[in-house]
Amino acid sequence: MKVILRIADAAVAEKFGLESVVEINCTEEYCASSFGYPVFLIGEENIFTGELFRQLRDTGGATLETDNPTKVCLGLGLARNEPGLVVVEA
C-alpha cells in the first residue's frame, strides 16, 4: 500500500519536524490493528492521525496520496471525499 504525504509549505513541514514529502507506513503492531483498524506511522513510532493531516492541509497545503483510500479513510477517520485526499494508481 502506498501512502505519501506532500506538504506544499516547507516552513510548515519544518515546524512539524517533517520533510516536504513523507512516506506514511501502515503497521499491525498497535492494538487498534487487531480490531481491523489500520494504524499509520511517520517513521518508526510517531502515529499519523486524521487530525494531524487536517492541520497540515489547512496550514501547509498538504495532500495525502494513496492507492488504497478505503484503508486510509478507515484508519484516519477521513471521508472518502476528504479535501486533500488524492487517489493514485498502485
N, C-alpha and C positions, 0 to 999 in steps of 0.2 A: 504494500500500500504506500502510496506517495502522498506526503503532506508537506508543503513548503509554505513558510510564512515569509512574505515580502513586505518590508516596511519602507514606504516611499521617502519618509523624512529621516535622514541619517541621524539628526540630532535627537529625535525621539527614540530611535533604536538605541543610541548610546546611553540615553537617560535610563533605559530599562536594562542596560548591560547586555544588549543584543547586537548582532550583526544586522545588516540590511536584508540579508537573505539567510533564513534559518530553516534547517530540516527539523521537522517535528516527528518524534518517534512514538509509535504505539507500543504499549507494554502489557504483559499479562501478570506482572509482579504485584499489583495492588488489589486489595480486596474487592473493589468495585468491578474489576475484571471478572471475578468469579460469578457475578450476577449478570454477566453479559454486557456490561458497560465498558467500552474501551477507555483506557487512561492514556493520555498523551503527555510526553515529556519533552522538554528542551534540554538537551544534553543528557546526562546520566540520571539526574534526580530532581530537577525542577519541573513541577507539574504545570502544564499549559492548560488554561481554562478558557471557557467561553467568555467570561468576564474580562480576562486579560486581552483576548483577541479584540473584543469590542473597544477597550481602552486604546489599544494600538491603532485600530481602524479609525476611531474618532479623532485621535490626536496626531497620528502619524501617517494616515492614509494606507494602512496595512491591508493586504489581501491574503487570503488563505487558499492555496491551490491544492486540489486533491483529485485523485481518480476514484475515490470511494466516499462520496458525500453522505451516504446513509450512515456509515460508521462514524464519520467525523461529527455529523449532527447529533447522533445519539450520545457520543462521548462528551461533547462540549455543550450540549443543550442548546444547539442552534436550530433555527428553522431552515428548511430546505432552500428558501428564497432569501436567506440572510444576506444583507448587503456585504460585499467583500468576499463572499464565498465563491470561488471560481472552480468549475469542474473542468478537468483536463483529461486527455487520453492517457491510458496506462503506459 
